[in-house]
């Protein structure tokens, strides 16, 4: 490959979307900024991690002298979206990463060239064209390459890897003519490749050596559910096996052969014309080894991400920190931010990354963090699971001494961000939360009870690009007014898009009371029912008890109802039935019973039900509060009604209240309403038993 330098002013695909607001803030004169940072920084590797390092360093020093080397003849691109590109879901332009602009960062240069050698003593490097470049600080962001297993026949035509844009282009052209593709490897990349390659009804077989798909992220049950999803796409899955040999035959050109089939470990012969290897990755450490830097599985770094040479740094998949290498993008993005701060003169330290995976596999959301697979049995360790086969949901928590150390989910998980924050902070989870989880699949009864705007600044909202709540809030304060603005400035939501609903909530919550809030659906009947229920409850308490007439001829219609045995049973059992219905309805949100209809309709009916129950209570008792257990039952019933009415009133008027007050009181009254409802079934049972037995 020849070396070529791209002049920023000649490339029309660049834009300023990746320039942080700090870069354009006129706080200091340009000369002062230039004098602060005079080192020449060279970055080898233009993938997402290398690009993040450049962006982070330019945030701190917009005039920094940076050379970025990429060894592919393309503008830097987002490797995470290659499977979407192969599937035809995004275009080539959609995956491009924006380079810094010349007007804001005139000392940045992007060079397409393979770096062939590094001389750490002279602080120089030589590219493929023989050109020498000097540096003060050198950053390895060389990533990793596809692992090619030692399989007989692997060198034949028709065998591909799937790691970079060139591989994707080859496979994109190949899939149109391929009849049967065998994908080797059942990890994320293999699954996404299999899905993408099946888009033109090409027959696809996936061979996984482990006993289950995504064996490092999923347990047996989640992997089983994932395999069902994969097979539903028409992809055959073979586990506990592998490819023992790849067979080929001559096809016209002398000395050239092409794939005709494979043989698995268990002797099954599969006819195919294409083999795609997705069997893991190997860090690119050869250049560092030749430069006499310390290497093991990766390029060894300290907490400053410095290699054995203090002027050289390593970040991303190529580096090894405290014996760990990471095959995920997010740890590399964290390392890029730390290295940029250290080189800029900061005091950041890299202490390792938590293994958090938020993936979308064959169209299905999969989440995994911490220790969830191949668990070692030990005291004080608890594993709890929840599954709803109807909704296709499976969730699992692992606790050690009460603290969350691992979590796994297959399917939608609305409270994921709160779970991730609890995992990262090592928060204690209490027994009643475990009971809630076993019943509902959630640790928190209301997954939206805590506003995103109140999350800690360091909480990660966009996992793909490692964008925190603090960064997003800063951009909102700098003038961003929409999800599109936030995505443009921070990259949040630009990869998988799963965090876009959170971005929308943050935009709405940040606008606060200055923006007109939408009224709750059915707010007026809820308000009317709540007020009427409270008024009837007050009548029940303060209205004098009805007296029994001296003779039957003097009985009023009201006494004929509350003091007549037949009507007393009618009102009593009607009240019991409506109470039972109300208790069932209260479980609608806890268990996600969508068969009850829209939540707003349920809430309105629930409010009207409470009002009717108080009216029946008046007809049943004649304003008599009773004594002993009957009095206790009456007090409990009226407390349920009163607190429910308060909750309903706050809900109905939330559009007219300050958001913080509305959220606080809505949560308070709802929880109190639920709390006082618990004794009601027991007290009703005792009342009925006492009436009919005694």
C-alpha positions in Angstrom: 0.0 0.0 0.0 1.3 3.4 -0.9 1.4 6.2 1.7 -0.8 9.1 1.1 -1.7 12.2 3.2 -5.2 13.6 3.1 -5.6 17.4 3.4 -8.6 18.2 5.4 -9.8 21.0 3.1 -10.0 18.5 0.2 -12.4 16.1 1.9 -16.0 17.2 1.7 -17.4 14.5 4.0 -15.9 16.0 7.1 -18.2 18.0 9.4 -18.0 19.6 12.9 -20.4 17.2 14.6 -17.6 15.6 16.7 -16.2 18.9 18.0 -17.2 19.4 21.6 -18.6 22.7 22.7 -15.5 23.3 24.8 -13.4 23.5 21.6 -15.3 26.6 20.4 -15.6 28.4 23.7 -13.6 31.6 23.5 -12.1 31.4 27.0 -8.4 32.0 26.1 -6.6 33.6 23.2 -5.4 31.2 20.5 -1.8 31.9 21.2 -2.3 30.9 24.9 -3.9 27.6 23.9 -1.1 26.8 21.4 1.5 27.5 24.0 -0.1 25.1 26.5 0.5 21.9 24.4 3.4 21.7 22.0 4.0 18.0 21.9 3.7 16.1 18.6 1.3 13.2 19.1 1.1 10.3 16.6 -1.8 7.7 16.8 -1.5 4.4 15.0 -5.0 3.1 14.2 -8.0 5.0 13.0 -10.8 2.8 14.4 -13.4 3.9 16.9 -10.8 3.9 19.8 -8.2 5.8 17.9 -10.8 8.3 16.8 -12.1 8.7 20.3 -8.6 9.4 21.6 -8.1 12.2 18.9 -11.5 13.7 19.8 -10.7 13.7 23.6 -7.3 15.2 23.1 -8.7 17.9 20.8 -11.3 18.7 23.4 -8.6 19.6 25.8 -6.2 21.2 23.3 -7.9 22.2 20.0 -4.6 23.2 18.4 -2.7 20.0 19.3 -0.4 18.6 16.7 -1.8 15.2 15.9 -1.1 12.7 13.1 -3.5 9.8 12.8 -2.5 6.8 10.8 -5.0 4.4 9.2 -3.9 1.3 7.2 -7.2 1.0 5.3 -7.9 3.0 2.1 -11.1 4.4 3.6 -12.2 7.3 5.8 -12.4 6.0 9.5 -15.5 4.0 10.0 -17.5 2.4 12.9 -16.6 -1.2 12.9 -19.5 -2.0 15.2 -21.9 -1.5 12.3 -20.3 -3.7 9.8 -22.9 -6.5 10.3 -25.6 -3.9 9.6 -23.8 -2.8 6.5 -23.5 -6.4 5.3 -27.3 -6.9 6.0 -28.1 -3.8 3.9 -29.6 -2.0 6.9 -27.3 1.0 6.7 -25.3 2.6 3.9 -21.6 3.0 3.5 -21.8 6.7 4.4 -23.8 5.9 7.6 -20.8 4.1 9.2 -18.2 6.9 8.6 -16.7 8.6 11.6 -16.4 12.3 11.2 -12.8 13.7 11.2 -11.9 17.0 12.9 -12.3 20.1 10.7 -9.3 22.1 9.4 -10.7 25.5 10.6 -11.1 24.4 14.2 -8.1 21.9 14.4 -5.6 23.1 11.8 -2.8 20.9 13.2 -4.6 17.6 12.8 -3.6 15.3 9.9 -5.0 12.0 8.8 -2.6 9.8 6.9 -3.5 6.6 5.0 -0.4 4.4 5.4 0.7 1.3 7.1 3.3 1.9 9.8 6.2 -0.6 9.2 8.6 0.2 12.1 8.9 2.2 15.3 12.2 3.4 16.8 11.5 4.3 20.4 15.0 5.5 21.0 14.9 8.1 18.2 11.1 8.6 18.7 10.4 8.0 15.0 8.3 5.7 12.9 8.5 4.7 9.2 5.5 4.1 7.0 5.1 1.7 4.1 6.3 4.3 1.6 9.6 4.8 3.5 8.6 8.2 5.0 9.9 8.9 8.5 7.8 10.7 11.1 8.8 11.9 14.5 6.7 12.0 17.7 6.8 13.1 21.3 4.0 10.8 22.3 3.0 7.7 20.4 -0.3 5.9 20.9 -0.9 2.3 19.7 -4.6 1.8 18.8 -3.9 -1.0 16.4 -6.8 -3.1 17.6 -7.1 -6.8 16.7 -7.5 -9.0 13.7 -9.6 -12.1 13.0 -8.3 -15.3 14.4 -7.8 -17.9 11.6 -7.9 -21.4 13.1 -5.5 -24.0 11.9 -8.0 -26.0 9.8 -6.8 -28.0 6.8 -8.0 -26.3 3.7 -8.4 -22.9 5.3 -6.4 -21.2 2.6 -8.8 -22.1 -0.2 -10.8 -19.6 -2.3 -14.2 -19.1 -0.8 -12.9 -18.9 2.8 -13.4 -15.4 4.4 -12.9 -13.6 7.6 -15.3 -10.9 8.9 -13.4 -8.2 10.7 -13.0 -5.1 8.5 -14.6 -3.1 5.7 -12.7 -5.0 3.0 -14.0 -8.3 4.4 -17.5 -6.8 4.4 -17.2 -5.7 0.8 -16.0 -9.2 -0.3 -18.9 -10.9 1.5 -21.4 -8.5 0.2 -20.4 -9.3 -3.3 -20.2 -13.0 -2.5 -23.7 -13.5 -0.9 -25.4 -12.8 -4.2 -24.0 -16.0 -5.7 -23.4 -18.1 -2.7 -25.7 -21.1 -2.3 -24.7 -22.4 1.1 -22.6 -20.6 3.7 -21.0 -22.2 6.8 -20.2 -19.7 9.5 -17.6 -20.9 12.0 -18.1 -19.4 15.5 -21.3 -18.7 17.5 -20.2 -15.4 19.2 -21.7 -12.1 18.5 -19.8 -11.6 15.2 -20.7 -15.1 13.9 -24.4 -14.6 14.7 -24.5 -11.2 13.1 -22.6 -12.5 10.0 -25.0 -15.5 9.8 -28.1 -13.2 9.9 -26.7 -10.8 7.4 -25.7 -13.5 5.0 -29.1 -15.1 5.0 -30.7 -11.9 3.8 -31.0 -13.2 0.2 -32.4 -16.5 1.2 -29.0 -18.0 1.1 -28.7 -21.3 3.1 -26.6 -20.7 6.2 -25.3 -23.2 8.8 -23.6 -21.9 12.0 -21.1 -24.2 13.7 -20.2 -23.4 17.3 -17.5 -25.3 19.2 -18.9 -24.5 22.6 -22.0 -26.1 24.1 -24.1 -22.9 23.6 -24.2 -19.7 21.5 -22.4 -16.6 23.0 -21.1 -18.9 25.7 -19.1 -16.0 27.3 -22.1 -13.8 27.7 -25.1 -16.1 28.1 -26.1 -19.0 30.4 -27.8 -22.1 29.1 -31.3 -20.8 29.2 -30.6 -17.5 27.5 -28.5 -19.2 24.9 -31.4 -21.7 24.3 -33.8 -18.8 23.7 -31.3 -17.1 21.4 -30.8 -20.3 19.4 -34.6 -20.6 18.9 -34.6 -17.0 17.5 -31.7 -17.8 15.2 -33.2 -21.0 13.9 -36.5 -19.1 13.3 -34.6 -17.1 10.7 -33.9 -20.3 8.8 -30.3 -20.7 10.1 -29.2 -24.1 11.1 -27.2 -24.2 14.4 -24.7 -26.9 15.3 -23.2 -26.7 18.8 -20.6 -28.8 20.7 -18.8 -29.2 17.4 -16.4 -27.4 15.1 -15.0 -27.6 11.6 -12.3 -30.3 11.3 -11.5 -29.8 7.6 -12.5 -27.6 4.7 -12.7 -29.5 1.3 -12.1 -28.0 -2.1 -12.0 -28.8 -5.8 -10.4 -27.4 -8.9 -12.6 -25.0 -10.8 -11.0 -24.1 -14.1 -7.9 -22.0 -13.4 -4.9 -24.3 -13.0 -3.6 -24.3 -9.4 -6.8 -22.7 -8.1 -9.4 -24.4 -6.0 -12.7 -23.5 -4.4 -14.6 -24.7 -1.3 -17.1 -27.5 -1.8 -17.8 -28.5 1.8 -16.6 -29.0 5.4 -16.4 -31.8 7.8 -17.3 -31.2 11.5 -15.6 -32.7 14.5 -18.2 -35.5 14.7 -17.8 -36.5 11.1 -20.8 -34.8 9.5 -20.1 -33.6 5.9 -21.8 -30.4 4.9 -21.8 -29.3 1.3 -21.1 -25.5 1.0 -19.4 -23.0 -1.3 -18.5 -20.4 1.2 -16.9 -20.5 4.7 -16.8 -17.5 7.0 -14.5 -17.6 10.0 -15.7 -15.7 13.1 -13.6 -17.6 15.6 -12.4 -14.8 17.8 -9.7 -12.1 17.5 -5.9 -11.7 18.1 -4.5 -8.4 19.3 -2.2 -6.7 16.8 1.0 -6.6 18.8 3.7 -7.4 16.2 4.7 -3.8 15.6 5.1 -3.2 19.3 7.1 -6.4 19.8 9.5 -5.4 17.0 9.9 -2.0 18.8 11.0 -3.9 21.9 8.0 -2.9 23.9 6.8 -5.4 26.6 4.0 -7.6 25.3 2.1 -10.6 26.5 -1.4 -11.4 25.1 -1.5 -7.7 24.4 0.8 -4.6 24.7 1.4 -4.4 28.5 0.4 -1.0 30.0 0.2 0.6 33.5 -2.6 2.6 35.0 -1.5 5.6 32.9 -1.8 3.3 29.8 1.9 3.7 29.3 3.9 0.9 27.8 7.3 -0.1 28.9 8.4 3.1 27.2 7.0 6.1 29.0 6.5 8.0 25.7 4.4 5.3 24.2 0.8 4.4 25.1 -1.5 1.6 24.0 -5.4 1.6 24.1 -8.1 -0.7 22.9 -8.1 -4.3 21.9 -4.3 -4.3 21.4 -3.4 -3.5 25.0 -3.2 -5.6 28.2 -3.9 -4.0 31.6 -3.3 -6.0 34.7 -3.4 -9.2 32.8 -6.7 -8.4 31.1 -7.4 -7.7 27.4 -10.9 -6.6 26.3 -12.6 -7.6 23.1 -15.3 -5.0 23.4 -15.4 -1.4 22.1 -16.5 0.3 25.4 -13.3 -0.5 27.4 -11.3 0.9 24.5 -13.3 4.1 24.6 -12.7 4.4 28.3 -9.0 3.9 27.8 -8.9 6.5 25.0 -10.4 9.1 27.3 -7.9 8.3 30.1 -4.9 8.3 27.8 -5.9 11.6 26.3 -6.2 13.2 29.7 -2.9 11.8 30.8 -1.1 13.1 27.7 -2.8 16.4 28.1 -1.3 16.8 31.6 -4.3 15.4 33.6 -4.2 13.0 36.5 -6.7 10.3 35.3 -5.9 6.7 36.1 -7.3 3.6 34.3 -8.3 1.0 36.9 -9.9 -1.5 34.5 -13.3 -1.8 32.9 -16.4 -3.6 34.0 -17.6 -6.1 31.4 -20.9 -4.7 30.3 -22.4 -5.8 27.0 -25.6 -4.3 25.6 -26.1 -6.0 22.3 -28.7 -6.5 19.6 -28.2 -10.0 18.3 -30.3 -11.2 15.3 -32.8 -8.4 16.1 -33.1 -9.5 19.8 -31.8 -7.4 22.7 -29.3 -9.2 24.9 -27.6 -7.7 28.0 -24.8 -9.2 30.1 -22.6 -7.8 32.8 -20.2 -9.2 35.3 -20.2 -12.8 36.5 -23.2 -14.7 35.0 -21.7 -17.8 33.3 -19.7 -20.7 34.6 -20.3 -19.6 38.2 -18.2 -21.1 40.9 -20.2 -22.1 44.0 -19.3 -20.2 47.1 -21.0 -19.2 50.4 -23.2 -16.0 50.4 -23.8 -16.2 46.7 -27.4 -16.0 45.4 -28.7 -16.5 41.9 -32.3 -15.5 41.1 -34.0 -15.8 37.7 -37.2 -14.6 36.1 -38.8 -15.8 32.9 -41.9 -14.9 30.9 -42.0 -17.3 28.0 -45.1 -15.5 26.6 -43.2 -12.2 26.2 -39.9 -14.0 25.4 -38.2 -12.4 28.5 -35.5 -14.0 30.6 -33.5 -12.2 33.4 -30.9 -13.3 35.9 -29.1 -11.7 38.8 -26.1 -12.9 40.7 -25.5 -11.5 44.2 -22.5 -12.0 46.5 -23.0 -10.9 50.1 -26.1 -8.9 49.0 -24.3 -6.9 46.3 -25.0 -7.2 42.6 -22.0 -8.8 40.8 -23.6 -10.0 37.6 -26.8 -9.6 35.5 -28.1 -11.1 32.3 -31.2 -10.5 30.3 -32.7 -11.7 27.1 -35.4 -9.4 25.6 -36.4 -5.9 26.6 -35.3 -4.6 30.0 -36.7 -1.1 30.8 -34.7 -0.7 34.1 -31.4 -1.7 32.5 -29.7 1.6 33.2 -30.6 1.4 36.9 -29.3 -2.1 37.0 -26.1 -1.1 35.3 -25.6 1.8 37.8 -26.2 -0.6 40.7 -23.7 -3.1 39.2 -21.0 -0.5 38.7 -21.5 1.1 42.2 -21.7 -2.3 43.9 -25.0 -1.4 45.5 -26.7 -3.7 48.0 -30.0 -5.3 46.9 -32.5 -6.0 49.7 -34.7 -9.0 50.2 -37.9 -7.2 49.3 -36.4 -6.2 46.0 -35.6 -9.9 45.3 -39.3 -10.8 46.1 -40.4 -8.0 43.6 -38.0 -9.4 41.0 -39.2 -13.0 41.4 -42.8 -11.8 40.9 -42.4 -9.1 38.3 -39.0 -9.4 36.7 -38.0 -6.0 38.1 -36.0 -4.9 41.1 -37.9 -1.6 41.3 -41.7 -1.4 41.2 -41.6 1.7 39.0 -38.7 1.6 36.6 -39.2 5.3 35.8 -39.5 6.6 39.3 -36.0 8.1 39.2 -35.6 10.8 36.6 -32.6 10.5 34.3 -31.8 14.2 34.9 -31.1 13.1 38.6 -28.8 10.2 37.7 -25.1 10.6 38.8 -23.0 12.4 36.1 -20.8 9.4 35.6 -23.7 7.1 34.8 -23.3 5.8 31.2 -26.4 6.4 29.1 -25.1 5.4 25.7 -23.1 2.2 26.2 -21.9 1.9 22.6 -20.1 5.3 22.7 -19.6 5.5 26.5 -21.5 8.7 26.7 -22.4 9.7 30.3 -25.3 11.6 31.7 -22.9 14.4 32.6 -21.7 14.8 29.0 -25.3 14.9 27.7 -26.4 17.4 30.4 -23.4 19.6 29.4 -24.5 19.6 25.8 -28.0 20.5 26.8 -26.7 23.4 28.8 -24.6 24.4 25.7 -27.7 24.7 23.5 -28.7 21.2 22.3 -32.5 21.0 22.1 -33.3 17.6 20.6 -32.2 14.0 20.5 -30.7 14.7 17.0 -28.6 17.5 18.5 -27.3 15.3 21.3 -26.5 12.5 18.9 -24.6 14.8 16.6 -22.5 16.4 19.4 -21.8 13.2 21.5 -22.4 10.3 19.2 -25.0 8.9 21.7 -27.6 6.8 19.9 -25.7 6.7 16.7 -24.7 3.0 16.9 -27.5 0.6 18.0 -30.1 3.3 18.9 -31.3 1.5 22.0 -30.6 4.6 24.2 -32.7 7.0 22.1 -35.7 6.8 24.4 -33.5 7.7 27.3 -32.1 10.7 25.3 -35.7 11.8 24.6 -36.6 11.6 28.3 -33.5 13.6 29.3 -34.3 16.3 26.8 -37.9 16.6 28.2 -36.7 16.5 31.8 -34.0 19.1 31.2 -36.6 21.5 29.7 -38.4 21.2 33.0 -41.1 23.6 33.9 -40.3 26.0 31.1 -41.9 23.6 28.6 -45.6 22.8 28.6 -46.1 19.2 29.7 -48.7 17.0 28.2 -51.7 16.2 30.3 -52.2 12.6 31.5 -54.6 10.7 29.4 -58.0 10.7 31.2 -56.9 13.2 33.8 -60.3 14.8 34.2 -62.3 11.7 35.1 -59.4 10.6 37.4 -59.5 14.0 39.1 -63.3 13.9 39.5 -63.3 10.3 40.8 -60.6 11.1 43.3 -62.3 14.2 44.6 -65.7 12.4 44.9 -64.1 9.4 46.7 -62.5 11.7 49.3 -65.8 13.6 49.9 -67.7 10.3 50.3 -64.9 9.1 52.7 -65.2 12.3 54.7 -69.0 11.8 54.9 -68.5 8.3 56.2 -66.3 9.7 59.0 -68.2 12.8 60.0 -71.8 12.1 59.1 -73.8 11.0 62.2 -74.6 7.4 62.4 -78.1 6.5 61.0 -80.6 5.5 63.7 -83.1 2.6 63.6 -86.7 3.8 63.4 -89.2 2.9 66.2 -91.5 1.0 63.8 -91.4 -0.5 60.3 -93.8 2.1 59.1 -91.3 4.9 59.9 -88.4 3.3 58.0 -86.8 5.5 55.3 -85.5 4.1 52.0 -81.9 4.5 53.3 -82.6 2.4 56.4 -84.4 -0.1 54.3 -81.1 -0.7 52.5 -78.5 -0.6 55.3 -80.5 -2.3 57.9 -82.3 -4.9 55.8 -80.7 -8.4 55.8 -81.2 -9.0 52.1 -79.9 -5.6 50.9 -77.1 -5.8 53.4 -75.9 -9.0 51.7 -76.3 -7.4 48.3 -74.2 -4.3 49.2 -71.8 -6.4 51.2 -71.0 -8.9 48.5 -71.0 -6.2 45.8 -68.4 -4.4 47.9 -66.4 -7.6 48.3 -66.5 -8.3 44.6 -65.4 -4.8 43.6 -62.7 -4.8 46.3 -61.4 -8.1 44.8 -61.5 -6.6 41.3 -59.6 -3.6 42.6 -56.9 -5.8 44.1 -56.5 -7.7 40.8 -56.3 -4.4 38.9 -53.6 -3.2 41.2 -51.4 -6.0 39.9 -51.8 -4.8 36.3 -48.6 -2.7 36.3 -46.7 -4.9 38.6 -47.0 -7.9 36.3 -47.4 -6.1 33.0 -50.9 -7.5 32.3 -51.5 -5.8 28.9 -54.8 -7.7 28.5 -56.3 -5.1 30.8 -56.0 -2.5 28.1 -54.3 0.8 28.1 -52.9 1.9 31.4 -54.7 5.3 31.3 -58.0 3.5 30.8 -57.2 1.1 33.7 -56.3 4.0 35.9 -59.6 5.8 35.2 -61.6 2.7 35.9 -59.6 2.0 39.1 -60.5 5.5 40.3 -64.2 5.2 39.5 -64.1 1.8 41.3 -62.8 3.4 44.4 -65.6 6.0 44.4 -68.3 3.3 43.9 -66.8 1.3 46.8 -67.1 4.2 49.2 -70.7 4.7 48.1 -71.5 0.9 48.7 -69.7 1.1 52.1 -72.1 3.9 53.1 -75.2 1.9 52.0 -73.8 -1.2 53.8 -73.1 0.4 57.1 -75.4 3.4 57.4 -72.4 5.6 58.5 -71.7 3.2 61.4 -67.9 2.8 61.9 -68.3 -0.4 64.0 -66.1 -1.6 66.9 -63.1 -3.7 67.5 -62.0 -5.6 64.3 -64.9 -4.1 62.3 -63.6 -0.6 63.2 -60.1 -1.6 62.2 -61.4 -2.9 58.9 -63.3 0.4 58.4 -60.3 2.5 59.1 -58.2 0.4 56.8 -60.7 0.7 54.0 -61.1 4.4 54.3 -57.2 4.8 54.4 -57.0 2.9 51.2 -59.6 5.1 49.5 -58.1 8.4 50.9 -54.5 7.6 49.9 -55.6 6.3 46.5 -57.5 9.5 45.9 -54.5 11.6 46.8 -52.4 9.6 44.3 -55.0 10.0 41.7 -55.3 13.7 42.3 -51.5 14.2 41.9 -51.5 12.1 38.7 -54.3 14.1 37.2 -52.7 17.5 38.1 -49.1 16.5 37.3 -49.1 18.7 34.2 -49.9 21.8 36.4 -47.3 21.0 39.2 -43.6 21.5 39.1 -42.1 18.2 37.8 -40.0 17.5 40.9 -43.0 18.0 43.2 -45.3 15.9 40.9 -42.8 13.1 40.8 -42.1 13.1 44.6 -45.8 13.2 45.7 -46.9 10.8 43.0 -44.4 8.2 44.3 -45.2 8.9 47.9 -49.0 8.6 47.7 -48.9 5.6 45.4 -46.6 3.7 47.7 -48.7 4.6 50.8 -51.8 3.5 48.9 -50.2 0.1 48.1 -48.9 -0.3 51.7 -52.2 0.2 53.5 -54.0 -2.1 50.9 -52.0 -5.2 52.1 -54.0 -5.8 55.3 -57.4 -5.4 53.6 -57.9 -9.0 52.3 -57.1 -10.5 55.8 -59.4 -8.1 57.6 -62.2 -8.7 55.1 -61.8 -12.5 55.6 -62.1 -12.1 59.4 -65.2 -9.9 59.0 -67.0 -12.4 56.7 -66.0 -15.3 59.0 -67.3 -13.6 62.1 -70.7 -12.6 60.4 -71.5 -16.1 59.0 -69.9 -18.3 61.6 -71.0 -16.5 64.7 
